[in-house]
């Protein structure tokens, strides 16, 4: 699999990442082992998890697999911290919480460092500089090799990156930002992606298949074994089952038929090759789903199909995103 630099750093990662959101909940150890082995054998390196996935079980599973299935040195392990199970405070970006969470993640993963450590979301109750100091401490101590953020809007990302550049004694720079991005969700193109491109920060799209909707499997209803039928995940899928999303899915299916490939391959190839994108993170529940995603490696969309998909999924961006002087 092709490797790409993560932002303006020397770290190289596979251009498809393996997500582990369902590990420990919908995906057991045997299925997880099959996914990691298939991913590794295909040349995949980037494995993304978080301390809250499966209540910590995702990291436990990954740690057990690193102990005997795949060499630790062959994988780029990314995890996140900052989400908390508190209805009154969903995110905690304090230095104390983040560093304690990192230590707990390392213990579950059975490793002395992670390759990429990410703040899971912006915490409005904690000064941003305190959150960023925690990233710097993690990197300077060797517990994390690189640092990134997740779910930061444009101004939050730009503020974080510029503070790091200006603060005396701070040597850590953001390598990545992880955001939802797909043909069904192009909101990052408004401010986040331009900021990331300007600042040299790599974008890791999550939910690159529109929470599974872009595979076309919901066109005729909700399959019983899908996320849309799951009591825990149905609410995530439902917003992408409206009429506007249906038109985009129809265009993806039409393109797939014309190319003799699957809708999944078309949607994933489109997002993989967008400007600023380093590696879409694909969360598969089964090895078969992962194999389907890995098969996109040899596919590059023809320019006319890429433009057609751009047009049918184009978000409405008006003032101030357009040049106001021409309006």
N, C-alpha and C positions, 0 to 999 in steps of 0.2 A: 504494500500500500504506500502511496506517496506520502512523504513527510513534509510538514510545513513548519516554519518558525512561528512561535507564539508571540505575536506582537513584535516589538523591537527588542527581542531577546535572543540569546543563543539556544534556547530550549526548542527542540523540534518534536512535534507530535504528529500522529497519524491524522489524515484529513477527515476521518470519521472517528468519533469518540463513542465509547460504550457507556451508557447510562445505567445506573443501578437503583433507580427510584423504587422499583417493585420488589427488590431483593429482600428476603426476610418477611415479606407479606404475601405477595402473589407468586413469587419465584423462590423455590426452595434451593437447597445446597446442590443437589444433583443437576438441576437445570442451570444454575449459576455457573457450575463447573464447566458444563458444556458450552456455555456462552463464552467464558473466558478463554477456553482452549481454542475454540473456533476463531475468536477474535485475534488471538495471538498468532495462530497459524496463518491467518490472512495478512499478517504484518501490522495489525492494529496495536497501538501503544497506549493511547489516552483512555483511562478508565476514570469515570467521574462518579463520586458518591457524596454523601453528606452525613453529618453526625445524627441528623434526625430521620434519615431514611430507614424505615422499618423499626423506628425506635432505637437505632444504633445497630440493629441486626445486619444491615447492609454492610457496614464496615467490618463486623465480625466475620461475615461470610467471605468477604474479599480477603481479609487477613488469613483465614484458614486456607484459602486457595493459593495465596502467595507462599505459604509455608511448604507446599508440596507439589503444586501443579504447574505453575509458571514461574520462571526466575524473576525475582523482584527487579533486577536491573533492566529487564526487558520492557517494563511497563512504566508509564508516567501516571502516578497516582494523584488524583485531584480530589480534595474533599472541601467541605464548607462548614462554617460555624456561624452562630448568631441567631438562628431560629430557636424559639423557646416555646414550650407548651403552656403558655399563659394567655388566656383570652384577653387580658387587659394590657398585655405587652407582648406582641408577637415576635419582636426582635430585640436582642440585647447586644449592642456593639461595644459594651464596656471592655476595658482592657482585662479586668479580672475574669469576666465570663469567657471572653474569647480565648485567652491563654490556657485557662483550665479546660475548656472544650477541646483545644488542640491536643493537650496532653492525654485526654481521654480518648480522642480519635487515634492517636499513635498507639495507645495500649490495645485498642480493639483491632487495629490493623496489624499489630505485631511488627512494627517497623520503627526505626528511630527518626524517620523524616518522611514528609510528603513532598512530592515534586511541585505541587501547586496547591496553595491554601487560599480559600476564597471567603470573603465576608458574604454571608448569604443574602443580606438585604441591608438597606440604609436604616439606621436607627436614629430617629429624630430626637430621642431623649438623651443621647450621648454626644458630646462634642466630636465632630468628625476627626479632629486631630488626635483624640484619644484612641479612636478605632484604628487609625492609620499607624499610630505608634505601636500598637499591638502587632500589626503586620511586620513592622520593622524589627521588633524584638524577636518575632518568630524566625525571620530570615537570618538575622545576625547571630542567633543562637544555633542555627543549623537545623532546627526542627522543620523548617520549610525552605525549599530551594527558591521558589518564586511565589509571588502573591497576586491575587486578583480580587475582583468584586463580582457580585451577582445582583441583578434586579436594582441597579442604580439607574435613575433617569439621567438625562443628558447633563443637566447642571450639576447634579451630584457627582457624576463621573469626572467632569471637567474640574470641579472644585477639588476633588480628591487628588487628581493627578498633578494639578498645579501647586497644591500645598506641598506635595512630596518634593517637587522640584525646588520650591522656595525655602522650605524649612531647613535650618542649619543642622548638620549632623545626620540627616535622614538619607540613607543610601538606597532604600528599597523603592522601586518604581513598579507601578501596576503593569503586569504582563497581560492581563486578560480581563474581559467582562463577559459574564454569561447572562444571556437574555433570551426570552422566547422570541423566535423569529421563524416565519414560514410564509408560504404563499397565502395563508389565511390570517397571518398576523405580521404586518409589516410596519408596525408602529415605531420600531427602533430606527427606521430610516429617517425619521423626522429630526431627531437631535442626538440620540445615542451613537448611531453609526458614524455620522460626520465627526463627532467628538473623538471617537475611538480612532478613526482614520488619521485625524490631525495629530493626535497624541501618541500614535504608534502603539495602540493597545489592541490586542487580538480579540475578535469576537467569537465566542463559543455559543452558537444557537442551541437553545433547548427546545423541546417539542417541535423539531423541524418538519414533522409530518402532520402538523396541525392537530396534535393529540390523537393521531390515528385516523382522522377524518379524510386526509388526503390520499389514503390508500384506496378509497372508494367503497370501503366495506359497509358504510352506513347509507348508501344510496337507496337501498330497498328496505330499510328498517334497521333495527339495532340487533346485531348478532348476540346470541345468548352468552358467548364466551368473550365478549369485547369489554373494553373499559366503560363504554357507554351503558352496559348492563350491570356494572359493578356498583354496589351500594356506596362504596367509598370514593369512586372516581367518576360517576355519572355526571356530577355537577361540573366537572372540568370539561367534559366533552360537549355538553348541551349547548353552550354559546356558539359552537362552530357547526351547528346543524340547521342554520337558518337559510333563507333563500339566497342571500348573497354568497354564502359559502358554497351552496349547491352549484351555483354558476361556475365558480372557480374549480370545484371538483370535476364538473362535467368537462371543462377545458383540459384538465390534467388527464382525464380518462381518454379523451379524443386524441391528445398528443401521444399517449402511450400506445393506443391502437395503431396509430400511424407509424410509430417507430418499431413496433413489435416487441415492446417491453411492458413492464407493469407500471401502474400509476405511482406506486411507491418509488420506483427507480426514477421516474420523471421528477417527482416532487423533491426527492433528496438530491438529485443532480443539480436542480435549479438552485437550491439553497447553498449547497457545497461550494458552488462557483460564483457566489455573489461577492462583490468587492468588500474587502475587510473581513470576510469570514475565514476563520482558520479551520475549525472542525465542528460540524453539527454533532450534537450528542444524541445518540439514538438509544432510547430505552425499549428493549425488547423483553417480552415476557417469556418467550421460548427461543430455542436455538434456531428453529425454522424461520421465525421472524427476523432474527439477527442475520441469518444467511441471506435472506432476501435483501436486507440493507447492505450487506457487504458486496453483493453482486453489482452494485452501482459503480464500483471502482473503474470499470472499463467504459462507462457511458459518459459522453459529453453531448449536451443538447445542441442541436443545430441552431444557428443564430435566429432563424425565423421563428422557431418554436419558443426559444427563450423570450423573444420580443413579444410574442403573442401572450405568453403567460404573464409577462410584466404588465401588459396592458389590461388583461382581464382582472388582475388582482391589485391594480394600482390604488393606493390609498389617496384620499383627498387631502392635499396639502395646500393650504392657502396662506394668507398673511399670518405670521411673518416669515414663513418658510420659503415662499417664493420671493423673488426680487420685487420689493414693494414699488420700486421706481417705474416698473413696467406695467403695473396694474392700473 
